[in-house]
Amino acid sequence: MRRLHTAVGAGVLLLAVTACAEQQQEVGFGGQPSVPSSAEQGQQTGSVTPKPTEQRIVVPPENIDATALPKGYPREVWTQGGGIVVVATGQEGGCSNVHAEVAEQTGKKVRVVFVEEIPEPAGICTMDIRYPAVTAELDAPLGERTVVLEEREVKVPPK
């Protein structure tokens, strides 16, 4: 009889643990639940949607100038769409959102600015950092040009 109780108890515990694994985490006190990054979801964060199924052509580190980015900011860049679409890993967190803008295109370089939109006043935000893939469309394929990465913060009204 004792073994039956132990077996039933273990089965109930296993069922409870399995059921809990399917639930989302609580974020508490009005925060927004974290969602997979745009790169994980394959959603658009710039003017063009990154295509997870399309071949990535990684931009070599020697063709990336990320000296203007803060320490710890991602420095991953690749192209899609025959080199017309530059895709880079941005950084956002809490209530902010990031997108990419092409600030300059010359024969030798392409300047891409990560624009982080921060709501003002911020309100209650989660303390997470996300790394979405953001896109910028070029006038001509990137080729051997250098990608210069910069970042800028802008205050926006809350949504």
HELIX and SHEET records of a PDB file:
HELIX    1   1 ARG A    2  ALA A   21  1                                  20    
HELIX    2   2 SER A   38  GLN A   41  1                                   4    
HELIX    3   3 PRO A   61  ASN A   63  5                                   3    
HELIX    4   4 GLY A   81  GLY A   83  5                                   3    
SHEET    1   A 4 ILE A  57  VAL A  58  0                                        
SHEET    2   A 4 VAL A  77  GLN A  80 -1                                        
SHEET    3   A 4 VAL A  85  THR A  89 -1                                        
SHEET    4   A 4 ALA A 133  GLU A 137 -1                                        
SHEET    1   B 4 ILE A  64  ASP A  65  0                                        
SHEET    2   B 4 THR A 146  VAL A 156  1                                        
SHEET    3   B 4 LYS A 109  PRO A 119  1                                        
SHEET    4   B 4 ASN A  97  GLN A 105 -1                                        
SHEET    1   C 2 GLU A  92  GLY A  93  0                                        
SHEET    2   C 2 ILE A 129  ARG A 130 -1                                        
END                                                                             
